[in-house]
Amino acid sequence: MLTEFGKILRKLRIDRQELLRDMAKNLEVSSAYLSAVETGKRKIPIDWCSKISTLYKLDPDTIRELEWAYENSAQEIRIPLVGVPVQKKEAVISFAKALDGLNDKELKRIMEIVNGRKE
C-alpha cells in the first residue's frame, strides 16, 4: 500500500508523464528501492524532500505537501537531544512512553498546547 509520501511521488510522476524507473534514475536509486520507499517497506531518505524539490522545481505549496507526507509516512522519528536541557529530554521521553495510553481528547488538548492554541 502506498504511503502518503508514495502517493505524492506517484502523482508527481503521472503529472510529468514519467515512469518509476525514470524517477528512480533521477534519484540515483533502483526502481525496486523507490517502490519500497513508496510502499513503506524502506525508510524515506532524509534528503529526499529537498532533492525532489530541487530536481522537479516544485512550488512552495507542493514542497509543504511533500514535507507533510514525509512526516506522516515516517515509521520512525529521531529527535536529536544533544544540548537539550534535562527537563526537556525528560518531557520528550515521558511523552513518547505515554503516547499509546492517551485518548483522542487528551491528544487534542496536548496538540493545542504545543501549537499555542487554547479553546
N, CA, C and O atoms as CSV, one atom per row, in Angstrom:
chain,resi,resn,atom,element,x,y,z
A,1,MET,N,N,0.829,-1.175,0.000
A,1,MET,CA,C,0.000,0.000,0.000
A,1,MET,C,C,0.880,1.247,0.000
A,1,MET,O,O,1.870,1.314,0.729
A,2,LEU,N,N,0.528,2.200,-0.793
A,2,LEU,CA,C,1.312,3.428,-0.891
A,2,LEU,C,C,1.229,4.245,0.388
A,2,LEU,O,O,0.174,4.335,1.015
A,3,THR,N,N,2.353,4.836,0.766
A,3,THR,CA,C,2.357,5.787,1.872
A,3,THR,C,C,1.895,7.140,1.333
A,3,THR,O,O,1.761,7.318,0.122
A,4,GLU,N,N,1.655,8.086,2.232
A,4,GLU,CA,C,1.303,9.442,1.785
A,4,GLU,C,C,2.417,9.999,0.900
A,4,GLU,O,O,2.151,10.654,-0.107
A,5,PHE,N,N,3.655,9.735,1.282
A,5,PHE,CA,C,4.803,10.184,0.505
A,5,PHE,C,C,4.794,9.512,-0.873
A,5,PHE,O,O,5.025,10.161,-1.893
A,6,GLY,N,N,4.527,8.221,-0.886
A,6,GLY,CA,C,4.460,7.472,-2.140
A,6,GLY,C,C,3.375,7.984,-3.075
A,6,GLY,O,O,3.562,8.026,-4.291
A,7,LYS,N,N,2.234,8.375,-2.498
A,7,LYS,CA,C,1.134,8.916,-3.312
A,7,LYS,C,C,1.558,10.211,-4.004
A,7,LYS,O,O,1.234,10.443,-5.168
A,8,ILE,N,N,2.283,11.043,-3.271
A,8,ILE,CA,C,2.735,12.309,-3.867
A,8,ILE,C,C,3.757,12.044,-4.972
A,8,ILE,O,O,3.713,12.678,-6.026
A,9,LEU,N,N,4.678,11.107,-4.730
A,9,LEU,CA,C,5.659,10.781,-5.769
A,9,LEU,C,C,4.969,10.233,-7.018
A,9,LEU,O,O,5.310,10.602,-8.142
A,10,ARG,N,N,3.999,9.351,-6.805
A,10,ARG,CA,C,3.276,8.785,-7.951
A,10,ARG,C,C,2.543,9.881,-8.719
A,10,ARG,O,O,2.574,9.902,-9.950
A,11,LYS,N,N,1.885,10.789,-8.003
A,11,LYS,CA,C,1.174,11.889,-8.654
A,11,LYS,C,C,2.155,12.766,-9.426
A,11,LYS,O,O,1.872,13.188,-10.547
A,12,LEU,N,N,3.294,13.033,-8.826
A,12,LEU,CA,C,4.326,13.830,-9.477
A,12,LEU,C,C,4.771,13.168,-10.782
A,12,LEU,O,O,4.926,13.838,-11.803
A,13,ARG,N,N,4.973,11.854,-10.741
A,13,ARG,CA,C,5.385,11.112,-11.949
A,13,ARG,C,C,4.301,11.165,-13.017
A,13,ARG,O,O,4.583,11.414,-14.189
A,14,ILE,N,N,3.054,10.929,-12.599
A,14,ILE,CA,C,1.949,10.921,-13.562
A,14,ILE,C,C,1.782,12.296,-14.202
A,14,ILE,O,O,1.625,12.418,-15.417
A,15,ASP,N,N,1.818,13.331,-13.359
A,15,ASP,CA,C,1.666,14.700,-13.875
A,15,ASP,C,C,2.763,15.053,-14.873
A,15,ASP,O,O,2.544,15.837,-15.796
A,16,ARG,N,N,3.930,14.475,-14.684
A,16,ARG,CA,C,5.073,14.777,-15.577
A,16,ARG,C,C,5.318,13.679,-16.605
A,16,ARG,O,O,6.323,13.685,-17.315
A,17,GLN,N,N,4.379,12.736,-16.672
A,17,GLN,CA,C,4.458,11.626,-17.623
A,17,GLN,C,C,5.803,10.910,-17.529
A,17,GLN,O,O,6.486,10.685,-18.529
A,18,GLU,N,N,6.157,10.564,-16.300
A,18,GLU,CA,C,7.436,9.928,-16.018
A,18,GLU,C,C,7.192,8.542,-15.430
A,18,GLU,O,O,6.269,8.353,-14.637
A,19,LEU,N,N,8.004,7.590,-15.812
A,19,LEU,CA,C,7.896,6.234,-15.292
A,19,LEU,C,C,8.665,6.105,-13.979
A,19,LEU,O,O,9.540,6.917,-13.678
A,20,LEU,N,N,8.329,5.077,-13.206
A,20,LEU,CA,C,9.014,4.808,-11.945
A,20,LEU,C,C,10.518,4.710,-12.168
A,20,LEU,O,O,11.299,5.274,-11.402
A,21,ARG,N,N,10.917,4.006,-13.199
A,21,ARG,CA,C,12.353,3.822,-13.450
A,21,ARG,C,C,13.036,5.152,-13.760
A,21,ARG,O,O,14.207,5.337,-13.431
A,22,ASP,N,N,12.305,6.089,-14.398
A,22,ASP,CA,C,12.888,7.394,-14.704
A,22,ASP,C,C,13.120,8.205,-13.424
A,22,ASP,O,O,14.170,8.821,-13.240
A,23,MET,N,N,12.111,8.187,-12.545
A,23,MET,CA,C,12.274,8.901,-11.287
A,23,MET,C,C,13.386,8.258,-10.460
A,23,MET,O,O,14.188,8.955,-9.838
A,24,ALA,N,N,13.429,6.939,-10.456
A,24,ALA,CA,C,14.481,6.228,-9.717
A,24,ALA,C,C,15.862,6.632,-10.240
A,24,ALA,O,O,16.789,6.859,-9.464
A,25,LYS,N,N,15.981,6.715,-11.540
A,25,LYS,CA,C,17.262,7.122,-12.134
A,25,LYS,C,C,17.608,8.551,-11.703
A,25,LYS,O,O,18.757,8.832,-11.361
A,26,ASN,N,N,16.635,9.440,-11.718
A,26,ASN,CA,C,16.866,10.827,-11.291
A,26,ASN,C,C,17.294,10.912,-9.822
A,26,ASN,O,O,18.087,11.774,-9.445
A,27,LEU,N,N,16.757,10.006,-9.003
A,27,LEU,CA,C,17.084,9.992,-7.581
A,27,LEU,C,C,18.311,9.131,-7.279
A,27,LEU,O,O,18.743,9.022,-6.132
A,28,GLU,N,N,18.858,8.528,-8.323
A,28,GLU,CA,C,20.067,7.700,-8.231
A,28,GLU,C,C,19.862,6.477,-7.342
A,28,GLU,O,O,20.718,6.122,-6.532
A,29,VAL,N,N,18.688,5.835,-7.521
A,29,VAL,CA,C,18.377,4.586,-6.818
A,29,VAL,C,C,17.756,3.622,-7.822
A,29,VAL,O,O,17.450,4.001,-8.952
A,30,SER,N,N,17.573,2.372,-7.400
A,30,SER,CA,C,16.928,1.398,-8.282
A,30,SER,C,C,15.404,1.592,-8.230
A,30,SER,O,O,14.866,2.192,-7.300
A,31,SER,N,N,14.741,1.073,-9.242
A,31,SER,CA,C,13.270,1.115,-9.267
A,31,SER,C,C,12.700,0.360,-8.075
A,31,SER,O,O,11.708,0.782,-7.480
A,32,ALA,N,N,13.330,-0.758,-7.730
A,32,ALA,CA,C,12.862,-1.560,-6.600
A,32,ALA,C,C,12.970,-0.766,-5.298
A,32,ALA,O,O,12.078,-0.830,-4.453
A,33,TYR,N,N,14.055,-0.024,-5.140
A,33,TYR,CA,C,14.233,0.772,-3.917
A,33,TYR,C,C,13.184,1.870,-3.852
A,33,TYR,O,O,12.571,2.067,-2.803
A,34,LEU,N,N,12.963,2.590,-4.948
A,34,LEU,CA,C,11.960,3.648,-4.984
A,34,LEU,C,C,10.583,3.079,-4.669
A,34,LEU,O,O,9.829,3.673,-3.898
A,35,SER,N,N,10.254,1.955,-5.248
A,35,SER,CA,C,8.971,1.313,-4.994
A,35,SER,C,C,8.836,0.943,-3.514
A,35,SER,O,O,7.768,1.124,-2.928
A,36,ALA,N,N,9.905,0.430,-2.910
A,36,ALA,CA,C,9.885,0.058,-1.493
A,36,ALA,C,C,9.703,1.280,-0.597
A,36,ALA,O,O,9.034,1.196,0.433
A,37,VAL,N,N,10.285,2.402,-0.973
A,37,VAL,CA,C,10.099,3.640,-0.212
A,37,VAL,C,C,8.636,4.074,-0.310
A,37,VAL,O,O,8.024,4.445,0.692
A,38,GLU,N,N,8.091,4.025,-1.505
A,38,GLU,CA,C,6.702,4.442,-1.712
A,38,GLU,C,C,5.715,3.617,-0.899
A,38,GLU,O,O,4.702,4.140,-0.434
A,39,THR,N,N,5.999,2.350,-0.729
A,39,THR,CA,C,5.071,1.458,-0.029
A,39,THR,C,C,5.395,1.306,1.453
A,39,THR,O,O,4.729,0.549,2.158
A,40,GLY,N,N,6.407,2.015,1.925
A,40,GLY,CA,C,6.743,1.981,3.348
A,40,GLY,C,C,7.591,0.801,3.759
A,40,GLY,O,O,7.786,0.562,4.951
A,41,LYS,N,N,8.098,0.062,2.794
A,41,LYS,CA,C,8.961,-1.082,3.114
A,41,LYS,C,C,10.402,-0.636,3.382
A,41,LYS,O,O,11.192,-1.382,3.960
A,42,ARG,N,N,10.729,0.564,2.964
A,42,ARG,CA,C,12.037,1.180,3.218
A,42,ARG,C,C,11.812,2.575,3.765
A,42,ARG,O,O,10.829,3.236,3.431
A,43,LYS,N,N,12.741,3.018,4.614
A,43,LYS,CA,C,12.657,4.370,5.151
A,43,LYS,C,C,12.892,5.385,4.037
A,43,LYS,O,O,13.668,5.146,3.113
A,44,ILE,N,N,12.212,6.512,4.143
A,44,ILE,CA,C,12.401,7.595,3.179
A,44,ILE,C,C,13.725,8.273,3.511
A,44,ILE,O,O,13.911,8.747,4.632
A,45,PRO,N,N,14.636,8.326,2.561
A,45,PRO,CA,C,15.904,9.009,2.822
A,45,PRO,C,C,15.660,10.456,3.262
A,45,PRO,O,O,14.818,11.159,2.704
A,46,ILE,N,N,16.401,10.870,4.253
A,46,ILE,CA,C,16.188,12.164,4.891
A,46,ILE,C,C,16.320,13.345,3.925
A,46,ILE,O,O,15.678,14.378,4.114
A,47,ASP,N,N,17.143,13.194,2.906
A,47,ASP,CA,C,17.379,14.306,1.977
A,47,ASP,C,C,16.433,14.326,0.781
A,47,ASP,O,O,16.559,15.188,-0.089
A,48,TRP,N,N,15.490,13.389,0.725
A,48,TRP,CA,C,14.647,13.299,-0.468
A,48,TRP,C,C,13.712,14.475,-0.655
A,48,TRP,O,O,13.458,14.857,-1.797
A,49,CYS,N,N,13.194,15.063,0.391
A,49,CYS,CA,C,12.295,16.220,0.211
A,49,CYS,C,C,13.030,17.332,-0.531
A,49,CYS,O,O,12.517,17.877,-1.508
A,50,SER,N,N,14.216,17.660,-0.070
A,50,SER,CA,C,14.960,18.743,-0.727
A,50,SER,C,C,15.440,18.307,-2.110
A,50,SER,O,O,15.423,19.101,-3.051
A,51,LYS,N,N,15.862,17.065,-2.237
A,51,LYS,CA,C,16.350,16.565,-3.527
A,51,LYS,C,C,15.236,16.572,-4.577
A,51,LYS,O,O,15.441,17.013,-5.708
A,52,ILE,N,N,14.062,16.081,-4.194
A,52,ILE,CA,C,12.919,16.035,-5.115
A,52,ILE,C,C,12.443,17.448,-5.442
A,52,ILE,O,O,12.108,17.752,-6.587
A,53,SER,N,N,12.418,18.308,-4.420
A,53,SER,CA,C,12.001,19.701,-4.635
A,53,SER,C,C,12.886,20.392,-5.649
A,53,SER,O,O,12.405,21.136,-6.503
A,54,THR,N,N,14.182,20.144,-5.553
A,54,THR,CA,C,15.137,20.754,-6.482
A,54,THR,C,C,15.055,20.125,-7.868
A,54,THR,O,O,14.973,20.828,-8.875
A,55,LEU,N,N,15.080,18.784,-7.911
A,55,LEU,CA,C,15.049,18.081,-9.203
A,55,LEU,C,C,13.820,18.438,-10.033
A,55,LEU,O,O,13.898,18.617,-11.249
A,56,TYR,N,N,12.678,18.535,-9.344
A,56,TYR,CA,C,11.419,18.745,-10.053
A,56,TYR,C,C,10.907,20.183,-9.973
A,56,TYR,O,O,9.790,20.483,-10.394
A,57,LYS,N,N,11.754,21.075,-9.419
A,57,LYS,CA,C,11.423,22.503,-9.337
A,57,LYS,C,C,10.006,22.713,-8.791
A,57,LYS,O,O,9.166,23.358,-9.418
A,58,LEU,N,N,9.770,22.147,-7.602
A,58,LEU,CA,C,8.442,22.197,-7.003
A,58,LEU,C,C,8.137,23.582,-6.447
A,58,LEU,O,O,9.029,24.287,-5.975
A,59,ASP,N,N,6.872,23.957,-6.510
A,59,ASP,CA,C,6.433,25.233,-5.944
A,59,ASP,C,C,6.313,25.078,-4.426
A,59,ASP,O,O,6.255,23.955,-3.925
A,60,PRO,N,N,6.274,26.186,-3.696
A,60,PRO,CA,C,6.236,26.130,-2.228
A,60,PRO,C,C,5.082,25.294,-1.649
A,60,PRO,O,O,5.273,24.596,-0.653
A,61,ASP,N,N,3.907,25.356,-2.249
A,61,ASP,CA,C,2.773,24.569,-1.744
A,61,ASP,C,C,3.033,23.071,-1.882
A,61,ASP,O,O,2.726,22.295,-0.978
A,62,THR,N,N,3.593,22.676,-3.004
A,62,THR,CA,C,3.895,21.262,-3.233
A,62,THR,C,C,5.012,20.803,-2.310
A,62,THR,O,O,4.998,19.666,-1.838
A,63,ILE,N,N,5.969,21.665,-2.051
A,63,ILE,CA,C,7.051,21.326,-1.117
A,63,ILE,C,C,6.476,21.084,0.276
A,63,ILE,O,O,6.849,20.116,0.938
A,64,ARG,N,N,5.568,21.957,0.728
A,64,ARG,CA,C,4.929,21.770,2.032
A,64,ARG,C,C,4.151,20.452,2.068
A,64,ARG,O,O,4.191,19.727,3.061
A,65,GLU,N,N,3.454,20.154,0.991
A,65,GLU,CA,C,2.687,18.907,0.904
A,65,GLU,C,C,3.627,17.698,0.975
A,65,GLU,O,O,3.331,16.715,1.653
A,66,LEU,N,N,4.756,17.779,0.271
A,66,LEU,CA,C,5.741,16.704,0.278
A,66,LEU,C,C,6.327,16.521,1.676
A,66,LEU,O,O,6.481,15.392,2.141
A,67,GLU,N,N,6.651,17.621,2.345
A,67,GLU,CA,C,7.204,17.551,3.698
A,67,GLU,C,C,6.180,16.981,4.679
A,67,GLU,O,O,6.533,16.189,5.552
A,68,TRP,N,N,4.901,17.385,4.538
A,68,TRP,CA,C,3.839,16.832,5.377
A,68,TRP,C,C,3.742,15.317,5.158
A,68,TRP,O,O,3.631,14.548,6.112
A,69,ALA,N,N,3.784,14.908,3.903
A,69,ALA,CA,C,3.680,13.484,3.581
A,69,ALA,C,C,4.880,12.716,4.131
A,69,ALA,O,O,4.739,11.585,4.597
A,70,TYR,N,N,6.053,13.333,4.074
A,70,TYR,CA,C,7.255,12.706,4.629
A,70,TYR,C,C,7.053,12.439,6.115
A,70,TYR,O,O,7.300,11.335,6.598
A,71,GLU,N,N,6.604,13.454,6.827
A,71,GLU,CA,C,6.392,13.326,8.273
A,71,GLU,C,C,5.312,12.295,8.596
A,71,GLU,O,O,5.434,11.555,9.572
A,72,ASN,N,N,4.271,12.245,7.793
A,72,ASN,CA,C,3.162,11.335,8.052
A,72,ASN,C,C,3.380,9.928,7.515
A,72,ASN,O,O,2.582,9.032,7.788
A,73,SER,N,N,4.440,9.727,6.763
A,73,SER,CA,C,4.764,8.402,6.253
A,73,SER,C,C,5.875,7.755,7.075
A,73,SER,O,O,6.142,6.562,6.938
A,74,ALA,N,N,6.509,8.536,7.914
A,74,ALA,CA,C,7.634,8.033,8.696
A,74,ALA,C,C,7.185,6.940,9.656
A,74,ALA,O,O,6.178,7.087,10.348
A,75,GLN,N,N,7.926,5.859,9.695
A,75,GLN,CA,C,7.656,4.772,10.620
A,75,GLN,C,C,8.437,4.978,11.912
A,75,GLN,O,O,8.163,4.345,12.932
A,76,GLU,N,N,9.404,5.869,11.846
A,76,GLU,CA,C,10.272,6.132,12.982
A,76,GLU,C,C,10.691,7.591,12.928
A,76,GLU,O,O,10.973,8.130,11.858
A,77,ILE,N,N,10.727,8.214,14.078
A,77,ILE,CA,C,11.151,9.607,14.137
A,77,ILE,C,C,12.322,9.702,15.096
A,77,ILE,O,O,12.268,9.178,16.208
A,78,ARG,N,N,13.366,10.364,14.668
A,78,ARG,CA,C,14.536,10.565,15.525
A,78,ARG,C,C,14.564,12.017,15.956
A,78,ARG,O,O,14.413,12.932,15.146
A,79,ILE,N,N,14.761,12.203,17.244
A,79,ILE,CA,C,14.798,13.548,17.796
A,79,ILE,C,C,16.167,13.759,18.428
A,79,ILE,O,O,16.479,13.157,19.455
A,80,PRO,N,N,16.978,14.606,17.819
A,80,PRO,CA,C,18.303,14.846,18.400
A,80,PRO,C,C,18.164,15.545,19.758
A,80,PRO,O,O,17.477,16.561,19.869
A,81,LEU,N,N,18.808,15.004,20.773
A,81,LEU,CA,C,18.703,15.556,22.117
A,81,LEU,C,C,20.039,16.101,22.638
A,81,LEU,O,O,20.174,16.403,23.824
A,82,VAL,N,N,21.006,16.219,21.755
A,82,VAL,CA,C,22.300,16.768,22.142
A,82,VAL,C,C,22.123,18.238,22.498
A,82,VAL,O,O,21.592,19.014,21.704
A,83,GLY,N,N,22.565,18.613,23.676
A,83,GLY,CA,C,22.478,20.003,24.098
A,83,GLY,C,C,21.112,20.427,24.603
A,83,GLY,O,O,20.917,21.595,24.941
A,84,VAL,N,N,20.162,19.502,24.663
A,84,VAL,CA,C,18.824,19.825,25.143
A,84,VAL,C,C,18.830,19.717,26.669
A,84,VAL,O,O,19.364,18.751,27.214
A,85,PRO,N,N,18.245,20.695,27.365
A,85,PRO,CA,C,18.199,20.629,28.826
A,85,PRO,C,C,17.519,19.352,29.327
A,85,PRO,O,O,16.621,18.817,28.677
A,86,VAL,N,N,17.959,18.878,30.485
A,86,VAL,CA,C,17.467,17.626,31.062
A,86,VAL,C,C,15.944,17.612,31.172
A,86,VAL,O,O,15.320,16.601,30.851
A,87,GLN,N,N,15.344,18.689,31.609
A,87,GLN,CA,C,13.891,18.727,31.782
A,87,GLN,C,C,13.170,18.501,30.453
A,87,GLN,O,O,12.149,17.814,30.406
A,88,LYS,N,N,13.701,19.078,29.378
A,88,LYS,CA,C,13.082,18.882,28.062
A,88,LYS,C,C,13.281,17.454,27.577
A,88,LYS,O,O,12.372,16.873,26.983
A,89,LYS,N,N,14.457,16.878,27.822
A,89,LYS,CA,C,14.698,15.473,27.455
A,89,LYS,C,C,13.693,14.575,28.169
A,89,LYS,O,O,13.099,13.682,27.565
A,90,GLU,N,N,13.515,14.826,29.463
A,90,GLU,CA,C,12.580,14.019,30.246
A,90,GLU,C,C,11.154,14.165,29.713
A,90,GLU,O,O,10.404,13.190,29.678
A,91,ALA,N,N,10.783,15.360,29.304
A,91,ALA,CA,C,9.445,15.583,28.756
A,91,ALA,C,C,9.244,14.792,27.463
A,91,ALA,O,O,8.200,14.172,27.264
A,92,VAL,N,N,10.248,14.817,26.588
A,92,VAL,CA,C,10.167,14.084,25.315
A,92,VAL,C,C,10.032,12.588,25.577
A,92,VAL,O,O,9.191,11.922,24.973
A,93,ILE,N,N,10.849,12.066,26.467
A,93,ILE,CA,C,10.829,10.631,26.766
A,93,ILE,C,C,9.516,10.232,27.439
A,93,ILE,O,O,8.935,9.198,27.109
A,94,SER,N,N,9.055,11.046,28.374
A,94,SER,CA,C,7.792,10.753,29.066
A,94,SER,C,C,6.622,10.756,28.090
A,94,SER,O,O,5.758,9.881,28.145
A,95,PHE,N,N,6.598,11.740,27.200
A,95,PHE,CA,C,5.511,11.810,26.224
A,95,PHE,C,C,5.528,10.591,25.310
A,95,PHE,O,O,4.484,10.000,25.038
A,96,ALA,N,N,6.707,10.218,24.838
A,96,ALA,CA,C,6.812,9.057,23.950
A,96,ALA,C,C,6.308,7.791,24.639
A,96,ALA,O,O,5.621,6.975,24.025
A,97,LYS,N,N,6.652,7.633,25.910
A,97,LYS,CA,C,6.211,6.451,26.648
A,97,LYS,C,C,4.701,6.463,26.891
A,97,LYS,O,O,4.061,5.412,26.858
A,98,ALA,N,N,4.132,7.637,27.134
A,98,ALA,CA,C,2.705,7.754,27.469
A,98,ALA,C,C,1.796,7.795,26.250
A,98,ALA,O,O,0.583,7.642,26.393
A,99,LEU,N,N,2.336,7.995,25.071
A,99,LEU,CA,C,1.542,8.227,23.865
A,99,LEU,C,C,0.471,7.176,23.621
A,99,LEU,O,O,-0.672,7.520,23.321
A,100,ASP,N,N,0.818,5.908,23.745
A,100,ASP,CA,C,-0.163,4.845,23.481
A,100,ASP,C,C,-1.345,4.878,24.438
A,100,ASP,O,O,-2.439,4.443,24.078
A,101,GLY,N,N,-1.147,5.386,25.650
A,101,GLY,CA,C,-2.210,5.396,26.641
A,101,GLY,C,C,-3.114,6.613,26.596
A,101,GLY,O,O,-4.070,6.701,27.366
A,102,LEU,N,N,-2.827,7.552,25.706
A,102,LEU,CA,C,-3.630,8.774,25.625
A,102,LEU,C,C,-4.832,8.580,24.708
A,102,LEU,O,O,-4.729,7.938,23.662
A,103,ASN,N,N,-5.971,9.140,25.108
A,103,ASN,CA,C,-7.147,9.064,24.244
A,103,ASN,C,C,-7.172,10.271,23.296
A,103,ASN,O,O,-6.333,11.165,23.404
A,104,ASP,N,N,-8.119,10.291,22.384
A,104,ASP,CA,C,-8.184,11.363,21.378
A,104,ASP,C,C,-8.334,12.744,21.999
A,104,ASP,O,O,-7.716,13.705,21.540
A,105,LYS,N,N,-9.152,12.845,23.042
A,105,LYS,CA,C,-9.380,14.134,23.701
A,105,LYS,C,C,-8.076,14.647,24.328
A,105,LYS,O,O,-7.742,15.825,24.210
A,106,GLU,N,N,-7.358,13.756,24.985
A,106,GLU,CA,C,-6.094,14.136,25.611
A,106,GLU,C,C,-5.061,14.559,24.559
A,106,GLU,O,O,-4.352,15.550,24.736
A,107,LEU,N,N,-4.988,13.804,23.476
A,107,LEU,CA,C,-4.056,14.144,22.396
A,107,LEU,C,C,-4.389,15.498,21.782
A,107,LEU,O,O,-3.501,16.302,21.495
A,108,LYS,N,N,-5.687,15.737,21.584
A,108,LYS,CA,C,-6.108,17.019,21.011
A,108,LYS,C,C,-5.692,18.166,21.915
A,108,LYS,O,O,-5.204,19.189,21.436
A,109,ARG,N,N,-5.880,18.005,23.210
A,109,ARG,CA,C,-5.512,19.053,24.172
A,109,ARG,C,C,-4.002,19.297,24.160
A,109,ARG,O,O,-3.552,20.443,24.187
A,110,ILE,N,N,-3.241,18.233,24.120
A,110,ILE,CA,C,-1.777,18.370,24.062
A,110,ILE,C,C,-1.361,19.104,22.794
A,110,ILE,O,O,-0.496,19.980,22.832
A,111,MET,N,N,-1.977,18.746,21.672
A,111,MET,CA,C,-1.648,19.413,20.411
A,111,MET,C,C,-2.006,20.895,20.460
A,111,MET,O,O,-1.284,21.727,19.911
A,112,GLU,N,N,-3.111,21.226,21.109
A,112,GLU,CA,C,-3.492,22.630,21.261
A,112,GLU,C,C,-2.435,23.387,22.063
A,112,GLU,O,O,-2.066,24.509,21.717
A,113,ILE,N,N,-1.959,22.770,23.122
A,113,ILE,CA,C,-0.913,23.397,23.955
A,113,ILE,C,C,0.364,23.560,23.153
A,113,ILE,O,O,0.966,24.634,23.146
A,114,VAL,N,N,0.777,22.500,22.478
A,114,VAL,CA,C,2.026,22.528,21.701
A,114,VAL,C,C,1.959,23.563,20.577
A,114,VAL,O,O,2.939,24.248,20.287
A,115,ASN,N,N,0.802,23.662,19.962
A,115,ASN,CA,C,0.644,24.606,18.853
A,115,ASN,C,C,0.225,25.995,19.300
A,115,ASN,O,O,-0.001,26.875,18.468
A,116,GLY,N,N,0.117,26.203,20.623
A,116,GLY,CA,C,-0.175,27.526,21.155
A,116,GLY,C,C,-1.611,27.981,21.043
A,116,GLY,O,O,-1.886,29.181,21.054
A,117,ARG,N,N,-2.542,27.026,20.935
A,117,ARG,CA,C,-3.964,27.392,20.830
A,117,ARG,C,C,-4.669,26.978,22.105
A,117,ARG,O,O,-4.347,25.959,22.716
A,118,LYS,N,N,-5.623,27.780,22.486
A,118,LYS,CA,C,-6.488,27.433,23.620
A,118,LYS,C,C,-7.925,27.507,23.158
A,118,LYS,O,O,-8.320,28.448,22.470
A,119,GLU,N,N,-8.708,26.510,23.538
A,119,GLU,CA,C,-10.132,26.508,23.191
A,119,GLU,C,C,-10.963,26.491,24.430
A,119,GLU,O,O,-12.191,26.486,24.349
